[in-house]
Amino acid sequence: MSAPPDGLPVYRVLTGPDDPAFCHRVSGMLALGYRLHEGPAVTFDGERVVVAQAVVWPASQ
């Protein structure tokens, strides 16, 4: 497939608390065929750990 499914963009940044739901969102993107772009960014907002992970569609690399 040369383009992401369902009209999704070739580049996405997923963000959220570092919890199972965030991990499932990233895993879902990988299952669709996206690849990780670099490592995650991690910060602490005073209450919880927040993560950002970029994913790219392979044809865009």
mmCIF file of the N, C-alpha and C atoms, coordinates in Angstrom:
data_MODEL
# 
_entry.id   MODEL 
# 
loop_
_atom_site.group_PDB 
_atom_site.id 
_atom_site.type_symbol 
_atom_site.label_atom_id 
_atom_site.label_alt_id 
_atom_site.label_comp_id 
_atom_site.label_asym_id 
_atom_site.label_entity_id 
_atom_site.label_seq_id 
_atom_site.pdbx_PDB_ins_code 
_atom_site.Cartn_x 
_atom_site.Cartn_y 
_atom_site.Cartn_z 
_atom_site.occupancy 
_atom_site.B_iso_or_equiv 
_atom_site.pdbx_formal_charge 
_atom_site.auth_seq_id 
_atom_site.auth_comp_id 
_atom_site.auth_asym_id 
_atom_site.auth_atom_id 
_atom_site.pdbx_PDB_model_num 
ATOM 1   N N  . MET A 1 1  ? 0.847  -1.168 0.000  1.00 0.00 ? 1  MET A N  1 
ATOM 2   C CA . MET A 1 1  ? 0.000  0.000  0.000  1.00 0.00 ? 1  MET A CA 1 
ATOM 3   C C  . MET A 1 1  ? 0.898  1.238  0.000  1.00 0.00 ? 1  MET A C  1 
ATOM 4   N N  . SER A 1 2  ? 0.676  2.148  -0.953 1.00 0.00 ? 2  SER A N  1 
ATOM 5   C CA . SER A 1 2  ? 1.545  3.314  -1.053 1.00 0.00 ? 2  SER A CA 1 
ATOM 6   C C  . SER A 1 2  ? 1.085  4.485  -0.192 1.00 0.00 ? 2  SER A C  1 
ATOM 7   N N  . ALA A 1 3  ? -0.134 4.454  0.278  1.00 0.00 ? 3  ALA A N  1 
ATOM 8   C CA . ALA A 1 3  ? -0.653 5.524  1.128  1.00 0.00 ? 3  ALA A CA 1 
ATOM 9   C C  . ALA A 1 3  ? -1.264 4.908  2.383  1.00 0.00 ? 3  ALA A C  1 
ATOM 10  N N  . PRO A 1 4  ? -1.296 5.660  3.462  1.00 0.00 ? 4  PRO A N  1 
ATOM 11  C CA . PRO A 1 4  ? -1.907 5.152  4.690  1.00 0.00 ? 4  PRO A CA 1 
ATOM 12  C C  . PRO A 1 4  ? -3.396 4.856  4.470  1.00 0.00 ? 4  PRO A C  1 
ATOM 13  N N  . PRO A 1 5  ? -3.942 3.929  5.237  1.00 0.00 ? 5  PRO A N  1 
ATOM 14  C CA . PRO A 1 5  ? -5.358 3.596  5.096  1.00 0.00 ? 5  PRO A CA 1 
ATOM 15  C C  . PRO A 1 5  ? -6.274 4.697  5.634  1.00 0.00 ? 5  PRO A C  1 
ATOM 16  N N  . ASP A 1 6  ? -7.495 4.684  5.179  1.00 0.00 ? 6  ASP A N  1 
ATOM 17  C CA . ASP A 1 6  ? -8.548 5.557  5.701  1.00 0.00 ? 6  ASP A CA 1 
ATOM 18  C C  . ASP A 1 6  ? -8.224 7.042  5.627  1.00 0.00 ? 6  ASP A C  1 
ATOM 19  N N  . GLY A 1 7  ? -7.381 7.444  4.662  1.00 0.00 ? 7  GLY A N  1 
ATOM 20  C CA . GLY A 1 7  ? -7.065 8.853  4.507  1.00 0.00 ? 7  GLY A CA 1 
ATOM 21  C C  . GLY A 1 7  ? -6.203 9.434  5.614  1.00 0.00 ? 7  GLY A C  1 
ATOM 22  N N  . LEU A 1 8  ? -5.570 8.584  6.407  1.00 0.00 ? 8  LEU A N  1 
ATOM 23  C CA . LEU A 1 8  ? -4.706 9.070  7.485  1.00 0.00 ? 8  LEU A CA 1 
ATOM 24  C C  . LEU A 1 8  ? -3.484 9.767  6.903  1.00 0.00 ? 8  LEU A C  1 
ATOM 25  N N  . PRO A 1 9  ? -2.888 10.730 7.620  1.00 0.00 ? 9  PRO A N  1 
ATOM 26  C CA . PRO A 1 9  ? -1.694 11.412 7.128  1.00 0.00 ? 9  PRO A CA 1 
ATOM 27  C C  . PRO A 1 9  ? -0.466 10.493 7.185  1.00 0.00 ? 9  PRO A C  1 
ATOM 28  N N  . VAL A 1 10 ? 0.561  10.835 6.422  1.00 0.00 ? 10 VAL A N  1 
ATOM 29  C CA . VAL A 1 10 ? 1.778  10.016 6.401  1.00 0.00 ? 10 VAL A CA 1 
ATOM 30  C C  . VAL A 1 10 ? 2.624  10.228 7.652  1.00 0.00 ? 10 VAL A C  1 
ATOM 31  N N  . TYR A 1 11 ? 2.401  11.322 8.358  1.00 0.00 ? 11 TYR A N  1 
ATOM 32  C CA . TYR A 1 11 ? 3.151  11.641 9.573  1.00 0.00 ? 11 TYR A CA 1 
ATOM 33  C C  . TYR A 1 11 ? 2.154  11.946 10.673 1.00 0.00 ? 11 TYR A C  1 
ATOM 34  N N  . ARG A 1 12 ? 2.355  11.328 11.815 1.00 0.00 ? 12 ARG A N  1 
ATOM 35  C CA . ARG A 1 12 ? 1.468  11.576 12.958 1.00 0.00 ? 12 ARG A CA 1 
ATOM 36  C C  . ARG A 1 12 ? 2.306  11.660 14.229 1.00 0.00 ? 12 ARG A C  1 
ATOM 37  N N  . VAL A 1 13 ? 1.879  12.500 15.148 1.00 0.00 ? 13 VAL A N  1 
ATOM 38  C CA . VAL A 1 13 ? 2.477  12.549 16.479 1.00 0.00 ? 13 VAL A CA 1 
ATOM 39  C C  . VAL A 1 13 ? 1.382  12.173 17.465 1.00 0.00 ? 13 VAL A C  1 
ATOM 40  N N  . LEU A 1 14 ? 1.613  11.097 18.174 1.00 0.00 ? 14 LEU A N  1 
ATOM 41  C CA . LEU A 1 14 ? 0.674  10.634 19.185 1.00 0.00 ? 14 LEU A CA 1 
ATOM 42  C C  . LEU A 1 14 ? 1.166  11.130 20.535 1.00 0.00 ? 14 LEU A C  1 
ATOM 43  N N  . THR A 1 15 ? 0.272  11.685 21.333 1.00 0.00 ? 15 THR A N  1 
ATOM 44  C CA . THR A 1 15 ? 0.650  12.188 22.651 1.00 0.00 ? 15 THR A CA 1 
ATOM 45  C C  . THR A 1 15 ? -0.355 11.714 23.685 1.00 0.00 ? 15 THR A C  1 
ATOM 46  N N  . GLY A 1 16 ? 0.101  11.658 24.913 1.00 0.00 ? 16 GLY A N  1 
ATOM 47  C CA . GLY A 1 16 ? -0.806 11.311 25.994 1.00 0.00 ? 16 GLY A CA 1 
ATOM 48  C C  . GLY A 1 16 ? -0.061 10.835 27.207 1.00 0.00 ? 16 GLY A C  1 
ATOM 49  N N  . PRO A 1 17 ? -0.814 10.548 28.275 1.00 0.00 ? 17 PRO A N  1 
ATOM 50  C CA . PRO A 1 17 ? -0.183 10.010 29.481 1.00 0.00 ? 17 PRO A CA 1 
ATOM 51  C C  . PRO A 1 17 ? 0.474  8.673  29.168 1.00 0.00 ? 17 PRO A C  1 
ATOM 52  N N  . ASP A 1 18 ? 1.553  8.398  29.860 1.00 0.00 ? 18 ASP A N  1 
ATOM 53  C CA . ASP A 1 18 ? 2.251  7.118  29.676 1.00 0.00 ? 18 ASP A CA 1 
ATOM 54  C C  . ASP A 1 18 ? 1.459  6.032  30.405 1.00 0.00 ? 18 ASP A C  1 
ATOM 55  N N  . ASP A 1 19 ? 0.469  5.494  29.701 1.00 0.00 ? 19 ASP A N  1 
ATOM 56  C CA . ASP A 1 19 ? -0.397 4.475  30.279 1.00 0.00 ? 19 ASP A CA 1 
ATOM 57  C C  . ASP A 1 19 ? -0.711 3.409  29.220 1.00 0.00 ? 19 ASP A C  1 
ATOM 58  N N  . PRO A 1 20 ? -1.408 2.345  29.592 1.00 0.00 ? 20 PRO A N  1 
ATOM 59  C CA . PRO A 1 20 ? -1.717 1.296  28.616 1.00 0.00 ? 20 PRO A CA 1 
ATOM 60  C C  . PRO A 1 20 ? -2.484 1.801  27.394 1.00 0.00 ? 20 PRO A C  1 
ATOM 61  N N  . ALA A 1 21 ? -3.364 2.777  27.575 1.00 0.00 ? 21 ALA A N  1 
ATOM 62  C CA . ALA A 1 21 ? -4.131 3.298  26.434 1.00 0.00 ? 21 ALA A CA 1 
ATOM 63  C C  . ALA A 1 21 ? -3.204 3.928  25.398 1.00 0.00 ? 21 ALA A C  1 
ATOM 64  N N  . PHE A 1 22 ? -2.197 4.678  25.863 1.00 0.00 ? 22 PHE A N  1 
ATOM 65  C CA . PHE A 1 22 ? -1.244 5.279  24.921 1.00 0.00 ? 22 PHE A CA 1 
ATOM 66  C C  . PHE A 1 22 ? -0.467 4.188  24.193 1.00 0.00 ? 22 PHE A C  1 
ATOM 67  N N  . CYS A 1 23 ? -0.022 3.187  24.914 1.00 0.00 ? 23 CYS A N  1 
ATOM 68  C CA . CYS A 1 23 ? 0.719  2.081  24.293 1.00 0.00 ? 23 CYS A CA 1 
ATOM 69  C C  . CYS A 1 23 ? -0.137 1.361  23.251 1.00 0.00 ? 23 CYS A C  1 
ATOM 70  N N  . HIS A 1 24 ? -1.421 1.204  23.533 1.00 0.00 ? 24 HIS A N  1 
ATOM 71  C CA . HIS A 1 24 ? -2.326 0.571  22.567 1.00 0.00 ? 24 HIS A CA 1 
ATOM 72  C C  . HIS A 1 24 ? -2.492 1.437  21.317 1.00 0.00 ? 24 HIS A C  1 
ATOM 73  N N  . ARG A 1 25 ? -2.536 2.758  21.484 1.00 0.00 ? 25 ARG A N  1 
ATOM 74  C CA . ARG A 1 25 ? -2.643 3.648  20.324 1.00 0.00 ? 25 ARG A CA 1 
ATOM 75  C C  . ARG A 1 25 ? -1.414 3.528  19.424 1.00 0.00 ? 25 ARG A C  1 
ATOM 76  N N  . VAL A 1 26 ? -0.232 3.526  20.027 1.00 0.00 ? 26 VAL A N  1 
ATOM 77  C CA . VAL A 1 26 ? 0.994  3.375  19.233 1.00 0.00 ? 26 VAL A CA 1 
ATOM 78  C C  . VAL A 1 26 ? 1.023  1.991  18.585 1.00 0.00 ? 26 VAL A C  1 
ATOM 79  N N  . SER A 1 27 ? 0.681  0.972  19.339 1.00 0.00 ? 27 SER A N  1 
ATOM 80  C CA . SER A 1 27 ? 0.656  -0.389 18.787 1.00 0.00 ? 27 SER A CA 1 
ATOM 81  C C  . SER A 1 27 ? -0.319 -0.496 17.621 1.00 0.00 ? 27 SER A C  1 
ATOM 82  N N  . GLY A 1 28 ? -1.444 0.185  17.723 1.00 0.00 ? 28 GLY A N  1 
ATOM 83  C CA . GLY A 1 28 ? -2.424 0.181  16.635 1.00 0.00 ? 28 GLY A CA 1 
ATOM 84  C C  . GLY A 1 28 ? -1.862 0.797  15.367 1.00 0.00 ? 28 GLY A C  1 
ATOM 85  N N  . MET A 1 29 ? -1.111 1.878  15.504 1.00 0.00 ? 29 MET A N  1 
ATOM 86  C CA . MET A 1 29 ? -0.479 2.502  14.335 1.00 0.00 ? 29 MET A CA 1 
ATOM 87  C C  . MET A 1 29 ? 0.549  1.567  13.705 1.00 0.00 ? 29 MET A C  1 
ATOM 88  N N  . LEU A 1 30 ? 1.313  0.883  14.553 1.00 0.00 ? 30 LEU A N  1 
ATOM 89  C CA . LEU A 1 30 ? 2.303  -0.069 14.035 1.00 0.00 ? 30 LEU A CA 1 
ATOM 90  C C  . LEU A 1 30 ? 1.605  -1.220 13.316 1.00 0.00 ? 30 LEU A C  1 
ATOM 91  N N  . ALA A 1 31 ? 0.485  -1.688 13.842 1.00 0.00 ? 31 ALA A N  1 
ATOM 92  C CA . ALA A 1 31 ? -0.257 -2.777 13.212 1.00 0.00 ? 31 ALA A CA 1 
ATOM 93  C C  . ALA A 1 31 ? -0.807 -2.356 11.849 1.00 0.00 ? 31 ALA A C  1 
ATOM 94  N N  . LEU A 1 32 ? -1.107 -1.070 11.681 1.00 0.00 ? 32 LEU A N  1 
ATOM 95  C CA . LEU A 1 32 ? -1.589 -0.572 10.390 1.00 0.00 ? 32 LEU A CA 1 
ATOM 96  C C  . LEU A 1 32 ? -0.472 -0.488 9.353  1.00 0.00 ? 32 LEU A C  1 
ATOM 97  N N  . GLY A 1 33 ? 0.774  -0.470 9.812  1.00 0.00 ? 33 GLY A N  1 
ATOM 98  C CA . GLY A 1 33 ? 1.902  -0.384 8.884  1.00 0.00 ? 33 GLY A CA 1 
ATOM 99  C C  . GLY A 1 33 ? 2.796  0.818  9.090  1.00 0.00 ? 33 GLY A C  1 
ATOM 100 N N  . TYR A 1 34 ? 2.446  1.700  10.023 1.00 0.00 ? 34 TYR A N  1 
ATOM 101 C CA . TYR A 1 34 ? 3.310  2.835  10.328 1.00 0.00 ? 34 TYR A CA 1 
ATOM 102 C C  . TYR A 1 34 ? 4.594  2.339  10.992 1.00 0.00 ? 34 TYR A C  1 
ATOM 103 N N  . ARG A 1 35 ? 5.630  3.156  10.946 1.00 0.00 ? 35 ARG A N  1 
ATOM 104 C CA . ARG A 1 35 ? 6.900  2.859  11.602 1.00 0.00 ? 35 ARG A CA 1 
ATOM 105 C C  . ARG A 1 35 ? 7.216  3.991  12.570 1.00 0.00 ? 35 ARG A C  1 
ATOM 106 N N  . LEU A 1 36 ? 7.911  3.647  13.652 1.00 0.00 ? 36 LEU A N  1 
ATOM 107 C CA . LEU A 1 36 ? 8.329  4.673  14.607 1.00 0.00 ? 36 LEU A CA 1 
ATOM 108 C C  . LEU A 1 36 ? 9.307  5.631  13.939 1.00 0.00 ? 36 LEU A C  1 
ATOM 109 N N  . HIS A 1 37 ? 9.184  6.899  14.247 1.00 0.00 ? 37 HIS A N  1 
ATOM 110 C CA . HIS A 1 37 ? 10.129 7.903  13.766 1.00 0.00 ? 37 HIS A CA 1 
ATOM 111 C C  . HIS A 1 37 ? 10.903 8.407  14.975 1.00 0.00 ? 37 HIS A C  1 
ATOM 112 N N  . GLU A 1 38 ? 12.133 7.943  15.070 1.00 0.00 ? 38 GLU A N  1 
ATOM 113 C CA . GLU A 1 38 ? 12.982 8.278  16.223 1.00 0.00 ? 38 GLU A CA 1 
ATOM 114 C C  . GLU A 1 38 ? 12.379 7.721  17.503 1.00 0.00 ? 38 GLU A C  1 
ATOM 115 N N  . GLY A 1 39 ? 12.927 8.125  18.618 1.00 0.00 ? 39 GLY A N  1 
ATOM 116 C CA . GLY A 1 39 ? 12.441 7.661  19.906 1.00 0.00 ? 39 GLY A CA 1 
ATOM 117 C C  . GLY A 1 39 ? 11.363 8.578  20.448 1.00 0.00 ? 39 GLY A C  1 
ATOM 118 N N  . PRO A 1 40 ? 10.731 8.198  21.526 1.00 0.00 ? 40 PRO A N  1 
ATOM 119 C CA . PRO A 1 40 ? 9.686  9.036  22.103 1.00 0.00 ? 40 PRO A CA 1 
ATOM 120 C C  . PRO A 1 40 ? 10.280 10.216 22.868 1.00 0.00 ? 40 PRO A C  1 
ATOM 121 N N  . ALA A 1 41 ? 9.452  11.226 23.051 1.00 0.00 ? 41 ALA A N  1 
ATOM 122 C CA . ALA A 1 41 ? 9.774  12.337 23.949 1.00 0.00 ? 41 ALA A CA 1 
ATOM 123 C C  . ALA A 1 41 ? 8.958  12.115 25.214 1.00 0.00 ? 41 ALA A C  1 
ATOM 124 N N  . VAL A 1 42 ? 9.586  12.301 26.357 1.00 0.00 ? 42 VAL A N  1 
ATOM 125 C CA . VAL A 1 42 ? 8.925  12.042 27.633 1.00 0.00 ? 42 VAL A CA 1 
ATOM 126 C C  . VAL A 1 42 ? 9.125  13.258 28.539 1.00 0.00 ? 42 VAL A C  1 
ATOM 127 N N  . THR A 1 43 ? 8.053  13.658 29.217 1.00 0.00 ? 43 THR A N  1 
ATOM 128 C CA . THR A 1 43 ? 8.138  14.769 30.161 1.00 0.00 ? 43 THR A CA 1 
ATOM 129 C C  . THR A 1 43 ? 7.229  14.471 31.346 1.00 0.00 ? 43 THR A C  1 
ATOM 130 N N  . PHE A 1 44 ? 7.346  15.284 32.348 1.00 0.00 ? 44 PHE A N  1 
ATOM 131 C CA . PHE A 1 44 ? 6.502  15.167 33.534 1.00 0.00 ? 44 PHE A CA 1 
ATOM 132 C C  . PHE A 1 44 ? 5.774  16.487 33.695 1.00 0.00 ? 44 PHE A C  1 
ATOM 133 N N  . ASP A 1 45 ? 4.456  16.468 33.779 1.00 0.00 ? 45 ASP A N  1 
ATOM 134 C CA . ASP A 1 45 ? 3.680  17.709 33.846 1.00 0.00 ? 45 ASP A CA 1 
ATOM 135 C C  . ASP A 1 45 ? 3.330  18.133 35.275 1.00 0.00 ? 45 ASP A C  1 
ATOM 136 N N  . GLY A 1 46 ? 4.006  17.557 36.237 1.00 0.00 ? 46 GLY A N  1 
ATOM 137 C CA . GLY A 1 46 ? 3.737  17.875 37.629 1.00 0.00 ? 46 GLY A CA 1 
ATOM 138 C C  . GLY A 1 46 ? 2.814  16.869 38.298 1.00 0.00 ? 46 GLY A C  1 
ATOM 139 N N  . GLU A 1 47 ? 2.094  16.113 37.482 1.00 0.00 ? 47 GLU A N  1 
ATOM 140 C CA . GLU A 1 47 ? 1.178  15.096 38.006 1.00 0.00 ? 47 GLU A CA 1 
ATOM 141 C C  . GLU A 1 47 ? 1.411  13.719 37.408 1.00 0.00 ? 47 GLU A C  1 
ATOM 142 N N  . ARG A 1 48 ? 1.837  13.697 36.143 1.00 0.00 ? 48 ARG A N  1 
ATOM 143 C CA . ARG A 1 48 ? 1.983  12.412 35.454 1.00 0.00 ? 48 ARG A CA 1 
ATOM 144 C C  . ARG A 1 48 ? 3.041  12.510 34.368 1.00 0.00 ? 48 ARG A C  1 
ATOM 145 N N  . VAL A 1 49 ? 3.511  11.363 33.924 1.00 0.00 ? 49 VAL A N  1 
ATOM 146 C CA . VAL A 1 49 ? 4.441  11.285 32.797 1.00 0.00 ? 49 VAL A CA 1 
ATOM 147 C C  . VAL A 1 49 ? 3.625  11.369 31.508 1.00 0.00 ? 49 VAL A C  1 
ATOM 148 N N  . VAL A 1 50 ? 4.055  12.243 30.599 1.00 0.00 ? 50 VAL A N  1 
ATOM 149 C CA . VAL A 1 50 ? 3.389  12.437 29.311 1.00 0.00 ? 50 VAL A CA 1 
ATOM 150 C C  . VAL A 1 50 ? 4.388  12.071 28.217 1.00 0.00 ? 50 VAL A C  1 
ATOM 151 N N  . VAL A 1 51 ? 3.897  11.348 27.198 1.00 0.00 ? 51 VAL A N  1 
ATOM 152 C CA . VAL A 1 51 ? 4.754  10.836 26.135 1.00 0.00 ? 51 VAL A CA 1 
ATOM 153 C C  . VAL A 1 51 ? 4.279  11.359 24.789 1.00 0.00 ? 51 VAL A C  1 
ATOM 154 N N  . ALA A 1 52 ? 5.220  11.577 23.885 1.00 0.00 ? 52 ALA A N  1 
ATOM 155 C CA . ALA A 1 52 ? 4.922  11.894 22.484 1.00 0.00 ? 52 ALA A CA 1 
ATOM 156 C C  . ALA A 1 52 ? 5.730  10.926 21.625 1.00 0.00 ? 52 ALA A C  1 
ATOM 157 N N  . GLN A 1 53 ? 5.071  10.319 20.635 1.00 0.00 ? 53 GLN A N  1 
ATOM 158 C CA . GLN A 1 53 ? 5.762  9.412  19.722 1.00 0.00 ? 53 GLN A CA 1 
ATOM 159 C C  . GLN A 1 53 ? 5.310  9.726  18.304 1.00 0.00 ? 53 GLN A C  1 
ATOM 160 N N  . ALA A 1 54 ? 6.270  10.030 17.448 1.00 0.00 ? 54 ALA A N  1 
ATOM 161 C CA . ALA A 1 54 ? 5.964  10.260 16.031 1.00 0.00 ? 54 ALA A CA 1 
ATOM 162 C C  . ALA A 1 54 ? 6.008  8.934  15.291 1.00 0.00 ? 54 ALA A C  1 
ATOM 163 N N  . VAL A 1 55 ? 5.091  8.782  14.345 1.00 0.00 ? 55 VAL A N  1 
ATOM 164 C CA . VAL A 1 55 ? 5.070  7.609  13.468 1.00 0.00 ? 55 VAL A CA 1 
ATOM 165 C C  . VAL A 1 55 ? 4.967  8.121  12.029 1.00 0.00 ? 55 VAL A C  1 
ATOM 166 N N  . VAL A 1 56 ? 5.545  7.390  11.102 1.00 0.00 ? 56 VAL A N  1 
ATOM 167 C CA . VAL A 1 56 ? 5.502  7.748  9.690  1.00 0.00 ? 56 VAL A CA 1 
ATOM 168 C C  . VAL A 1 56 ? 5.088  6.538  8.862  1.00 0.00 ? 56 VAL A C  1 
ATOM 169 N N  . TRP A 1 57 ? 4.446  6.829  7.751  1.00 0.00 ? 57 TRP A N  1 
ATOM 170 C CA . TRP A 1 57 ? 4.099  5.794  6.799  1.00 0.00 ? 57 TRP A CA 1 
ATOM 171 C C  . TRP A 1 57 ? 5.358  5.469  6.001  1.00 0.00 ? 57 TRP A C  1 
ATOM 172 N N  . PRO A 1 58 ? 5.714  4.188  5.832  1.00 0.00 ? 58 PRO A N  1 
ATOM 173 C CA . PRO A 1 58 ? 6.987  3.817  5.212  1.00 0.00 ? 58 PRO A CA 1 
ATOM 174 C C  . PRO A 1 58 ? 7.250  4.450  3.849  1.00 0.00 ? 58 PRO A C  1 
ATOM 175 N N  . ALA A 1 59 ? 6.266  4.631  3.017  1.00 0.00 ? 59 ALA A N  1 
ATOM 176 C CA . ALA A 1 59 ? 6.473  5.207  1.690  1.00 0.00 ? 59 ALA A CA 1 
ATOM 177 C C  . ALA A 1 59 ? 6.947  6.640  1.766  1.00 0.00 ? 59 ALA A C  1 
ATOM 178 N N  . SER A 1 60 ? 6.750  7.315  2.897  1.00 0.00 ? 60 SER A N  1 
ATOM 179 C CA . SER A 1 60 ? 7.135  8.713  3.031  1.00 0.00 ? 60 SER A CA 1 
ATOM 180 C C  . SER A 1 60 ? 8.587  8.893  3.465  1.00 0.00 ? 60 SER A C  1 
ATOM 181 N N  . GLN A 1 61 ? 9.280  7.809  3.816  1.00 0.00 ? 61 GLN A N  1 
ATOM 182 C CA . GLN A 1 61 ? 10.654 7.923  4.305  1.00 0.00 ? 61 GLN A CA 1 
ATOM 183 C C  . GLN A 1 61 ? 11.634 7.972  3.164  1.00 0.00 ? 61 GLN A C  1 
# 
